Amino acid sequence: MIICGLLHSSNTHFLHLQRDLAARNVLLNYDLKAKVADFGLASRLYMRTHGNQRRGANQDTFPFHCSAFEILKTGIAIIEKSDVWSFGILMWEVFYLGEALPYADITELSKLVQFLETRQRLERPPLCPQSLYDLMMWCWEQQYQFRPTFNEIKRDLKRFRSNQEQFMISSDHVHVHQENSDQTN
């Protein structure tokens, strides 16, 4: 699960993910286990005096379509919270099956900042359940303090998966019950 890799990166203060966490950088191995890659934009973090604000190398080069609001606005990444924003973008890309570019019609950084400042966000992908889109929207909270942690995201994704499995079991039970009813008639 990608979220486990993000938890590990967050816990070790290795923040390459906020620089370019995107579907194109998730690799699947032969067991279909996800690996997050793209070490070309990786940066080791250095502590600043303002609490949890950190800066890394290569601040002048980044893919702004996947970056958190605070990075676009100030150039400063917030440990874990900036990656959470990018994870929401990754989820959005997954539901478009990797065929759509976030904010594809916005080609300038200043225009994207203006778009986000008015609290506009990416629209819900057609294949995305509302509960997962709600999770994406939580990841895209303008004020990073109100975004979930990776632990909270992991919990909600597990809950969603559990509910889906229960729904599938219930659906199978209804289907089997229906078949038995049809056979007795």
Secondary structure per residue as TSV (DSSP state, phi and psi in degrees):
chain	resnum	aa	ss	phi	psi
A	1	M	-	360.0	132.1
A	2	I	H	-57.6	-37.5
A	3	I	H	-60.0	-32.8
A	4	C	H	-66.0	-40.0
A	5	G	H	-64.3	-37.8
A	6	L	H	-68.1	-38.7
A	7	L	H	-61.1	-44.0
A	8	H	H	-62.8	-46.9
A	9	S	H	-61.8	-40.1
A	10	S	H	-65.1	-42.3
A	11	N	H	-68.6	-27.4
A	12	T	T	-97.6	5.0
A	13	H	T	59.9	31.1
A	14	F	B	-99.5	108.5
A	15	L	-	-111.1	64.3
A	16	H	-	-91.6	-17.8
A	17	L	H	-68.3	-42.3
A	18	Q	H	-63.5	-18.9
A	19	R	H	-77.9	-31.8
A	20	D	H	-165.2	51.4
A	21	L	-	-79.0	109.8
A	22	A	-	-152.5	161.6
A	23	A	G	-56.6	-34.9
A	24	R	G	-66.2	-15.2
A	25	N	G	-105.3	13.6
A	26	V	E	-106.1	120.2
A	27	L	E	-105.7	146.5
A	28	L	E	-110.9	131.2
A	29	N	-	-87.5	-174.6
A	30	Y	T	-62.6	-23.1
A	31	D	T	-92.1	8.3
A	32	L	-	62.1	30.8
A	33	K	-	-88.2	134.4
A	34	A	E	-80.9	138.6
A	35	K	E	-126.9	130.1
A	36	V	E	-90.4	129.5
A	37	A	-	-127.8	-163.3
A	38	D	-	90.6	64.2
A	39	F	G	-78.2	-2.6
A	40	G	G	-62.6	-31.3
A	41	L	G	-107.8	13.4
A	42	A	-	-66.6	148.8
A	43	S	-	-147.9	133.4
A	44	R	B	-77.8	140.4
A	45	L	-	-88.1	151.1
A	46	Y	E	-126.4	133.1
A	47	M	E	-68.0	135.7
A	48	R	-	-104.3	168.5
A	49	T	S	-79.3	-4.3
A	50	H	S	-97.1	52.1
A	51	G	T	70.8	-115.0
A	52	N	T	-95.9	14.9
A	53	Q	E	-85.3	134.4
A	54	R	E	-137.3	154.2
A	55	R	E	-126.3	148.3
A	56	G	-	-125.1	-172.6
A	57	A	S	-75.5	169.1
A	58	N	-	58.7	42.5
A	59	Q	T	-66.4	-20.1
A	60	D	T	-86.4	-7.4
A	61	T	-	-125.1	116.5
A	62	F	-	-162.4	152.2
A	63	P	-	-82.7	101.9
A	64	F	G	-70.1	-17.3
A	65	H	G	-66.4	-22.8
A	66	C	G	-106.6	-2.1
A	67	S	S	-87.1	151.3
A	68	A	-	-69.1	155.9
A	69	F	H	-53.4	-45.7
A	70	E	H	-65.6	-30.6
A	71	I	H	-69.9	-42.9
A	72	L	H	-63.3	-39.7
A	73	K	H	-80.3	-43.1
A	74	T	H	-121.4	-15.1
A	75	G	S	82.1	5.1
A	76	I	-	-109.0	130.4
A	77	A	E	-95.5	142.2
A	78	I	E	-104.3	122.4
A	79	I	T	-48.4	133.0
A	80	E	T	67.0	-47.9
A	81	K	H	-66.9	-34.5
A	82	S	H	-70.2	-37.3
A	83	D	H	-67.3	-33.5
A	84	V	H	-60.9	-44.2
A	85	W	H	-56.9	-48.9
A	86	S	H	-63.3	-34.0
A	87	F	H	-64.1	-37.7
A	88	G	H	-60.5	-39.8
A	89	I	H	-64.5	-42.7
A	90	L	H	-59.1	-44.4
A	91	M	H	-58.7	-44.0
A	92	W	H	-59.3	-44.6
A	93	E	H	-62.2	-40.5
A	94	V	H	-60.9	-42.4
A	95	F	H	-72.2	-13.2
A	96	Y	T	-98.7	11.3
A	97	L	T	56.5	31.8
A	98	G	T	72.4	9.7
A	99	E	-	-96.8	-1.5
A	100	A	-	-126.0	144.7
A	101	L	-	-98.7	127.9
A	102	P	T	-59.0	136.6
A	103	Y	T	52.2	42.5
A	104	A	T	-57.3	-31.0
A	105	D	T	-86.3	-0.4
A	106	I	-	-108.1	115.2
A	107	T	-	-108.8	-5.3
A	108	E	S	-118.4	139.7
A	109	L	H	-56.9	-45.1
A	110	S	H	-62.8	-34.8
A	111	K	H	-69.7	-37.8
A	112	L	H	-66.9	-40.9
A	113	V	H	-60.5	-45.5
A	114	Q	H	-60.3	-44.1
A	115	F	H	-56.6	-49.0
A	116	L	H	-72.7	-32.5
A	117	E	H	-62.2	-28.0
A	118	T	T	-87.6	14.6
A	119	R	T	63.5	22.1
A	120	Q	-	-79.5	147.5
A	121	R	-	-138.5	172.0
A	122	L	-	-61.4	144.3
A	123	E	-	-75.8	159.4
A	124	R	-	-67.1	126.2
A	125	P	-	-63.2	146.4
A	126	P	T	-57.3	-32.0
A	127	L	T	-87.5	-0.7
A	128	C	S	-91.3	125.0
A	129	P	-	-63.6	147.9
A	130	Q	H	-57.4	-39.2
A	131	S	H	-64.1	-34.5
A	132	L	H	-77.0	-32.1
A	133	Y	H	-66.4	-37.1
A	134	D	H	-60.9	-38.6
A	135	L	H	-64.7	-42.2
A	136	M	H	-59.0	-45.8
A	137	M	H	-61.6	-35.9
A	138	W	H	-63.9	-41.1
A	139	C	H	-62.5	-27.5
A	140	W	T	-98.8	21.8
A	141	E	-	-58.0	134.2
A	142	Q	S	-61.8	-43.5
A	143	Q	S	-89.3	116.5
A	144	Y	G	-58.4	-26.6
A	145	Q	G	-62.7	-23.0
A	146	F	G	-96.5	1.0
A	147	R	S	-79.5	154.9
A	148	P	-	-72.3	164.6
A	149	T	-	-88.9	168.3
A	150	F	H	-64.7	-32.0
A	151	N	H	-63.2	-41.2
A	152	E	H	-67.4	-39.0
A	153	I	H	-63.9	-45.6
A	154	K	H	-58.8	-44.4
A	155	R	H	-59.2	-46.7
A	156	D	H	-68.0	-36.2
A	157	L	H	-68.0	-38.3
A	158	K	H	-64.0	-42.2
A	159	R	H	-62.0	-44.1
A	160	F	H	-60.9	-46.5
A	161	R	H	-61.3	-42.6
A	162	S	H	-62.1	-43.5
A	163	N	H	-63.7	-37.6
A	164	Q	H	-66.4	-41.4
A	165	E	H	-64.5	-40.7
A	166	Q	H	-63.9	-41.8
A	167	F	H	-61.4	-42.5
A	168	M	H	-65.1	-41.0
A	169	I	H	-64.7	-44.6
A	170	S	H	-61.6	-43.0
A	171	S	H	-63.5	-42.4
A	172	D	H	-62.3	-40.8
A	173	H	H	-63.5	-44.2
A	174	V	H	-63.1	-42.9
A	175	H	H	-62.5	-45.5
A	176	V	H	-64.4	-44.0
A	177	H	H	-59.9	-41.5
A	178	Q	H	-64.4	-43.3
A	179	E	H	-62.0	-42.7
A	180	N	H	-63.3	-38.6
A	181	S	H	-64.9	-41.1
A	182	D	H	-65.0	-37.0
A	183	Q	H	-70.9	-30.3
A	184	T	H	-81.6	-17.6
A	185	N	-	-86.9	360.0
